[in-house]
């Protein structure tokens, strides 16, 4: 049975506006296995991005088992830059390459929901007011493949083995790709907000590195009910320009999508995720 919730979302009137309006939106909370991937493009100097972060936490509260978020800071300049005097810089070349593949937005905050080109939209990028509705649509779709992530982490060597188990629920043909990234939450750094710069702002779901290739690793055609195991090895750094890597705050996100090469769709078929340390 589906559960219906009324979620009051604070959405900005304009893409770059700091004004907010409380809008009640009816959310149908599924009990199925669909996992939607939201790729958010953000920036430290972006004032309305703080509103987007709050919206993400609201949506995760509604869809705790059906939504995974990757927040990327890129080299778009302007509002995408860190606040002056920031201790850390979250901008990442892999994230910027992903942005180039998905298409540049008119501004930030912006988000891509399941890499889907929704009817009536110019491209994949969606402004904040559209996120909740598109996620609500996607979360009701039945997955065509199951994606299970299992992590084996050695605290002494900081070595990580990532096991991604794929189980197609129907025959899948085309240029299918598996993308695997690592995110980190709980990073304290400056952020521009509608109330000014907050020095001790908590940043969550920050893209840290691509484990797979940025374009996703080719899977080939997949047959229904024939499982496939893909394994990755990775060594967790101690620290970098975006801050210390704290294993307890890290998460592996994996998803299967079409490559989009040759003008084809890039739709995400299913996502999966698991904490580095459960």
SULCORCOR-V374255 format. One record per residue. N is the residue number from 1. RES is the residue in three letters. SS is DSSP state (alpha for helix, beta for strand, coil for the rest). NEAR is the number of other ideal C-beta (glycine too) atoms within 10 Angstrom. Layout:
n res ss near
N RES SS NEAR
N RES SS NEAR
//
This chain:
n res ss near
1 UNK coil 5
2 UNK coil 9
3 UNK beta 10
4 UNK beta 9
5 UNK beta 12
6 UNK beta 9
7 UNK beta 18
8 UNK beta 9
9 UNK beta 22
10 UNK beta 15
11 UNK beta 19
12 UNK beta 21
13 UNK coil 10
14 UNK coil 12
15 UNK coil 15
16 UNK coil 14
17 UNK coil 13
18 UNK coil 15
19 UNK coil 12
20 UNK beta 15
21 UNK beta 10
22 UNK beta 8
23 UNK beta 12
24 UNK beta 9
25 UNK beta 14
26 UNK beta 9
27 UNK beta 21
28 UNK beta 13
29 UNK beta 16
30 UNK coil 18
31 UNK coil 9
32 UNK coil 13
33 UNK coil 14
34 UNK coil 18
35 UNK coil 24
36 UNK beta 26
37 UNK beta 25
38 UNK beta 25
39 UNK beta 27
40 UNK beta 24
41 UNK beta 29
42 UNK beta 28
43 UNK coil 26
44 UNK coil 24
45 UNK coil 19
46 UNK coil 25
47 UNK coil 20
48 UNK coil 26
49 UNK alpha 25
50 UNK alpha 19
51 UNK alpha 22
52 UNK alpha 23
53 UNK alpha 22
54 UNK alpha 14
55 UNK alpha 22
56 UNK alpha 22
57 UNK alpha 11
58 UNK alpha 16
59 UNK alpha 23
60 UNK alpha 17
61 UNK alpha 11
62 UNK alpha 21
63 UNK coil 23
64 UNK coil 9
65 UNK coil 14
66 UNK coil 21
67 UNK beta 22
68 UNK beta 21
69 UNK beta 23
70 UNK beta 26
71 UNK beta 25
72 UNK beta 26
73 UNK beta 28
74 UNK coil 23
75 UNK coil 12
76 UNK coil 19
77 UNK coil 10
78 UNK alpha 10
79 UNK alpha 18
80 UNK alpha 23
81 UNK coil 17
82 UNK coil 21
83 UNK coil 17
84 UNK coil 9
85 UNK coil 8
86 UNK coil 17
87 UNK coil 13
88 UNK coil 20
89 UNK coil 15
90 UNK coil 25
91 UNK beta 21
92 UNK coil 22
93 UNK alpha 11
94 UNK alpha 17
95 UNK alpha 26
96 UNK alpha 18
97 UNK alpha 15
98 UNK alpha 23
99 UNK alpha 23
100 UNK alpha 11
101 UNK alpha 15
102 UNK alpha 19
103 UNK coil 14
104 UNK coil 13
105 UNK coil 20
106 UNK coil 11
107 UNK coil 19
108 UNK coil 27
109 UNK coil 28
110 UNK beta 26
111 UNK beta 26
112 UNK beta 27
113 UNK beta 26
114 UNK coil 26
115 UNK coil 20
116 UNK coil 21
117 UNK coil 15
118 UNK coil 15
119 UNK coil 5
120 UNK coil 6
121 UNK coil 13
122 UNK coil 10
123 UNK coil 13
124 UNK coil 23
125 UNK coil 21
126 UNK beta 22
127 UNK beta 21
128 UNK alpha 24
129 UNK alpha 16
130 UNK alpha 17
131 UNK alpha 23
132 UNK alpha 21
133 UNK alpha 15
134 UNK alpha 19
135 UNK alpha 23
136 UNK alpha 21
137 UNK alpha 15
138 UNK alpha 21
139 UNK alpha 23
140 UNK coil 14
141 UNK coil 16
142 UNK coil 11
143 UNK coil 20
144 UNK coil 16
145 UNK beta 20
146 UNK beta 17
147 UNK beta 23
148 UNK beta 15
149 UNK beta 19
150 UNK beta 15
151 UNK beta 20
152 UNK beta 12
153 UNK beta 19
154 UNK beta 11
155 UNK coil 9
156 UNK coil 5
157 UNK coil 9
158 UNK coil 14
159 UNK beta 13
160 UNK beta 20
161 UNK beta 13
162 UNK beta 22
163 UNK beta 16
164 UNK beta 24
165 UNK beta 16
166 UNK beta 23
167 UNK beta 16
168 UNK beta 23
169 UNK coil 16
170 UNK coil 12
171 UNK coil 12
172 UNK beta 19
173 UNK coil 9
174 UNK coil 14
175 UNK coil 17
176 UNK beta 21
177 UNK beta 21
178 UNK beta 21
179 UNK beta 24
180 UNK beta 23
181 UNK beta 23
182 UNK beta 22
183 UNK beta 22
184 UNK beta 25
185 UNK coil 17
186 UNK coil 13
187 UNK beta 21
188 UNK beta 14
189 UNK beta 21
190 UNK beta 20
191 UNK beta 24
192 UNK beta 21
193 UNK beta 18
194 UNK coil 13
195 UNK coil 9
196 UNK beta 8
197 UNK beta 16
198 UNK beta 15
199 UNK beta 13
200 UNK beta 8
201 UNK beta 18
202 UNK beta 12
203 UNK beta 22
204 UNK coil 17
205 UNK coil 22
206 UNK beta 25
207 UNK beta 27
208 UNK beta 23
209 UNK beta 19
210 UNK beta 19
211 UNK coil 21
212 UNK coil 17
213 UNK coil 14
214 UNK coil 15
215 UNK coil 16
216 UNK coil 24
217 UNK beta 15
218 UNK beta 11
219 UNK coil 20
220 UNK coil 10
221 UNK coil 11
222 UNK beta 23
223 UNK coil 12
224 UNK coil 12
225 UNK coil 10
226 UNK coil 10
227 UNK beta 12
228 UNK beta 16
229 UNK beta 10
230 UNK beta 15
231 UNK beta 11
232 UNK beta 17
233 UNK beta 10
234 UNK beta 17
235 UNK beta 10
236 UNK coil 19
237 UNK coil 12
238 UNK coil 8
239 UNK beta 10
240 UNK beta 13
241 UNK coil 11
242 UNK coil 23
243 UNK beta 19
244 UNK beta 12
245 UNK coil 19
246 UNK coil 15
247 UNK alpha 15
248 UNK alpha 11
249 UNK alpha 17
250 UNK beta 22
251 UNK beta 22
252 UNK beta 24
253 UNK beta 24
254 UNK beta 29
255 UNK beta 28
256 UNK beta 27
257 UNK beta 23
258 UNK beta 18
259 UNK coil 17
260 UNK coil 19
261 UNK alpha 11
262 UNK alpha 6
263 UNK alpha 5
264 UNK coil 11
265 UNK coil 13
266 UNK coil 20
267 UNK coil 17
268 UNK beta 23
269 UNK beta 22
270 UNK beta 25
271 UNK beta 24
272 UNK beta 24
273 UNK beta 20
274 UNK beta 17
275 UNK beta 15
276 UNK coil 21
277 UNK coil 13
278 UNK coil 8
//
